[in-house]
Amino acid sequence: MNYSTIKQFYRGLEWQLFRQQIIFERKPKCEYCGKVITESRHIQIHHTPVELTEENVNDVTISLNPDNVKIACHDCHNKQHKRFSGPTAKRHVKQKGVYIVYGPPMSGKTTYVKDNMQPGDIVVDMDRLYHAVSLQPLYDKPDSLKYIIFGLRNTLLDNIKTRYSNWNSAWIIGGYADKYARDKLASDLGAELVYIEADKEDCLYRLSYCNDYRQEHKEEWIEYIVKWFESYTE
């Protein structure tokens, strides 16, 4: 698929008007799971049964056909495209299991954890640690707090390593682009690696539609995405 062609189509006025009309007529409700979608950034218009491709993107009977699209929530849209490398259904989570969920920015790591975690699990996520300590908008990470946050994260990881306290399972969310670093962390924690797969164009596309701090600092987050793909090692 030529993602540049597809991305150009999704940025066009015709698609934007078509998308708005579909949402207006059908309401922001996922046509797969039935969930009402409360955040606009999670409203996805999925082409089905005919997938949008480089060959048919200019065919309006496919790309702009109301009978060939469904409204999907972010989770169901990811599942339809099989974007997660792990199973799309609930994974079998082990008691005291430890999972390192990694991948590029905007790939859906937090969504994956929310789909699979249970009450009583522990989640280690730098973005949430910054938010909890500073009460700044989510994803706003003041540099002055960096060492405090890293200290908190290391303490949590030490507790996970020793299986301290009564949590059920543990989820560590991060980019972990470097294979050596993530393999070492997995070995130290006795953890399973879960790769959330998404290509660069897909991550950039999602960034353009989020409506939080990341959208307001788009250039900064574009750099994060590009840097991750440049430094990723399998």
N, C-alpha and C positions, 0 to 999 in steps of 0.2 A: 504494500500500500504506500502511495505517495502521501506522507503525512503533511507535507507542505501544501499540497492541493486541497486536502481535506480541511486543514486548518484555515486556509483562505476562504473556503466555502462557509465555515462556521462563523467567520468574522463578518460575513457579508450581510447587508441590510435585508435581503430576501429571507435568509434563514432566521434572523433576529425577529422579524415580523411574524414569520410562520410559527416560530417557537412561542411567542407571546400569545398568538391566537389559539394554539393547542392548549396551553395552560389555562387561558381564559375559558375555553369551552369545556374542558374536562376537569378543571380545578386541580390544585397541587396535591394529587393523590396518586401514589404508586400503583400502577396497573398490574404489578406482579405480587406484591405482598399486602396491598390494601392500606398501607400506612399513609397518613396525612403528612406531607412534607412541610415542616414549619420554617425551614431555612431555605431561602431562594437558591443558595449556592449548591444545595443538594438535589435540586430539580434537574433531572437529566431527560433528554428526549432521545430515545433509543430507536434506531432504525431496525425494524424487524417486520416480516420475516426475511426481507431482502436487505442484507448488510450494505452499508455505504462503502464504496470502493473507489479507487482512482478511475476505473472504467465507467462507473455509473453516476458519479457525483454531479455531473452536468445534466443528467436525465431527471427532469422535474417530476416525472411519474414515479420516481423512486425517492429522490432526495427531499422533495417537498410534497409528498403524498400523505395526507392524514391517515390513510389506511395502512401505511407502511411505518408508522411510528407508534411508540408507547411511552407514556410518562413513567419514569423509573426513579426511585430514590437512589442515592449515591451507592448504597450497599448492593442493591439488586443490579444496578448498572455494571458495577465491577464484576459481579457474579456472571452476568450475561456475557461479558467479554473475557471471562476467565483470567482476570488480571493478577490474581494471587497465585503464587507458585504452589501453595498448600491447597488442601481441599477447600471448596467453597462452603461446604456444610460445616457444622460444628465439628471441630477436631476433638479427638479423645484426649482430654486433659488429665494428666497424671496427678495424683496427690503429691504435693511438694515438687511438682514439675517446674522446671525453669525454662523459659523460652526467650530467646533474643530475636526480636522482630526488627529486621533491618531492611533498608532500601532507600531510594532517593527521596528528597523532599517532595511532598504532594503525591506520593504513591499510594497512600491509604493505610499506613501502618497503624495509626490509632484506631481507625475504623475496624481493622482486622482484630485488634485486641478487644475492642468493645464487643465484637460479635462472638468472641470465643471465651472471654473471661467469665468468672462466676463471682458472686458475693463472697467476700473473704479472701480474694486474691490480692496480691500487691503489684502495683504498676510503678516502674521507675522510668520517668520521662522528663528530660531536662526542661522542656517547654513548660510542663506543669509545675516543676519545682520552682522555676523562676516566678511563675504566676503566683504560687502559694506564698512565697516569701515577700514579693514586692507589691502584690495587688495591682500591678500594671496590666495592660491588655495582654491577653494570651499571645505569645510569640514575640512580645517586646522584652528583650533580655538585656537589662542594663549591665554594661561591662564592669561596673564597680562591684557587682555581686558575684562575679564569675568564680572566685576562689571559694566563697561560702557555698555556692551551689555545687561545685565539684566535690567539696568536702561532704556535703549532705549525700550526694550520689554515692560516694565511695563508702560511706557508713552503711547505706542501704544495701549496697552490693556485698559488703562484708557480712551483713546479717543474712543475706540470701545464701551466700557461700557456706555459712555454718548452719543453715536451716534454722536460724534463731527465731523464736516465737511461733505462733500458731496459724500463720497464714496458710492458705490452701496451695496456690500455685503463684509463680512470679513471672512477670512480663517485663522485659527490658526493651524499651523502644529507642532506636537511634539510627543514624545513617550507616555507620560502620562500613565505610567504603573499602577500607584496607583489609585484605584477607587475613594477614598475619594478626592484626589487632583483634579482629572479631573471633578468629579461631582460638586465640589465646584466652580471651574472655570466656568463650564457651567452655574451654577446657577447665579454667579456674573455677567456674560456677557449676560445672556439670550440667550445662545447658544445651538445649536443642536450638539450632539456628532455623529461623523461618524467614525466607526471602520474599518480600513483597515486590513483585516484578512490575515495572512500568517503564516505558521508554521516555526519552527526554521530551519529545514533542507532546506526549500525553500529559506529562507533569506541567509543562508550560501552559498547555491548554487549561488545565484545572486551575492553575494560578490565576488565569485571566478571569475566571468566574467566581472565585472565592470573594466573600464580602467582609473580610476581617482585616486585622492588622497587616497581613501579608499583602493584600491588595493595595493598601495605602503605601506600602514600601516595596512596590513591585520590582524595581530595578535591583534592590538588595537581594530579593528572593530568586530572581533570575540568576544572579551570580552564584547563589547557593546551589541551585539545580545544576548549572553548567559545571561548577567545580566538582560536584559529586560524581558526575559521569566521567569527568576527566581523570579522577583519582581512583575510580572503582576498579578493583581487581577481583577476579573470580577465584 
